[in-house]
């Protein structure tokens, strides 16, 4: 006979993992897996996945009420992030904004971002225009 103390952990392991963010169609793009690394200082890093489902586009900026400004950045090979004017997403290609690569810097946060909170960020695309996405704040690395 299997006791309750064995079945409950087994049920947790078999349960589907919750989605981190819902997939959003934005013109010819798909936006998915939007999250923010909970910051230790006054700046946060936002990450997501972009897929050029039906065509190409460019991410040219971002805005959020949670920060004074947003900057597109790319992690340089020697360390340190360099500002970039745009992030290109080619048709049928996936671009992943992740630690060590591209990111959206949320500069001069208006208030601390709590783990588990949702932060609206408006992504500015050359073709798709303005697309607002709720980013999940997390302390865990993904």
Protein Blocks (a to p, Z undefined) as FASTA:
>chain_A
ZZfklmmmmmmmmpccddfbdcddehjbccehiacdddfblbdcdddddddfkbccddfb
dcdfkbfbdcdddddfkgpjdddfbdcddehiacdddehiacdddehifbdcdehiacdd
ddddfklopadddddddfbdZZ
